[in-house]
Amino acid sequence: MSVKFKLSTSANKKSVDRVLETLADRGLEAQQLFPTQKRPSLARMYVIRSPQANVTAVQRVLEECGTDAEYVEASVDRKPL
């Protein structure tokens, strides 16, 4: 399962780093969804691709760290037509 989340552009770099470190400490490696993006609104989008990832755990970390998250969502299972 993968979990996507977006951090507010008002969150400072220190807060973002703390969130990413806390997630990594819990075995959830977050990567930027658009790593080469310069626009802050897209650069703050992250994805965790891990079987252990779940929305509740990620949301808890975001709340613990006090970072403003704009959204947290699970991946959508798509079925071929």
BALUM-756621 format. One line per field, with one value per residue (C-alpha): residue number from 0; x, y, z. Coordinates in pm, whole numbers, always signed. Each point is the difference from the previous one (the first is absolute). Layout:
N
num <- [NUM;...]
c1 <- [X;...]
c2 <- [Y;...]
c3 <- [Z;...]
END
This chain:
81
num <- [0;1;2;3;4;5;6;7;8;9;10;11;12;13;14;15;16;17;18;19;20;21;22;23;24;25;26;27;28;29;30;31;32;33;34;35;36;37;38;39;40;41;42;43;44;45;46;47;48;49;50;51;52;53;54;55;56;57;58;59;60;61;62;63;64;65;66;67;68;69;70;71;72;73;74;75;76;77;78;79;80]
c1 <- [+0;+112;-96;+19;+13;+61;+156;-94;+234;-8;+177;+369;+283;+82;-358;-2;+333;-131;-308;+209;+242;-282;-163;+335;+52;-331;+103;-195;+229;-163;+115;-97;-267;+157;+370;+109;-291;+84;-353;-54;-355;+123;+334;-178;-184;+135;-70;+79;+14;+2;-220;+7;-123;-345;-180;-61;+369;+111;-270;+108;+360;-112;-211;+281;+246;-243;+46;-291;-104;-230;-101;+88;-145;+44;+60;-298;-25;-74;-139;+73;-299]
c2 <- [+0;+355;+312;+351;+315;+366;+237;+364;+244;+198;-285;+86;-227;-109;-122;-185;-168;-102;-162;-191;-118;-111;-195;-162;-96;-187;-181;+226;+150;+306;+129;+312;-73;+257;+16;+250;+237;+359;+115;-29;-131;-305;-40;-64;-308;-331;-370;-301;-327;-277;-294;+134;+346;+100;+331;-10;-46;+279;+233;-68;+95;+322;+92;-87;+217;+290;+47;+134;-273;+90;-362;-364;-269;-366;-122;-99;-357;+11;-286;-40;+20]
c3 <- [+0;-51;+190;-143;+207;-52;+249;+9;-169;+325;+184;+34;-117;+355;+54;-330;+81;+342;-156;-254;+271;+230;-282;-86;+366;-21;-317;-238;-262;-156;-338;-187;-257;-235;+99;-267;+49;+97;+76;+377;-34;-194;+176;+331;-129;+129;-46;+217;-193;+255;+99;+358;-99;+110;+13;+375;+87;-232;+127;+360;-80;-171;+302;+246;-187;-14;-373;-200;-238;-283;-61;+66;-224;-85;-351;-206;-126;-369;-199;-369;-233]
END
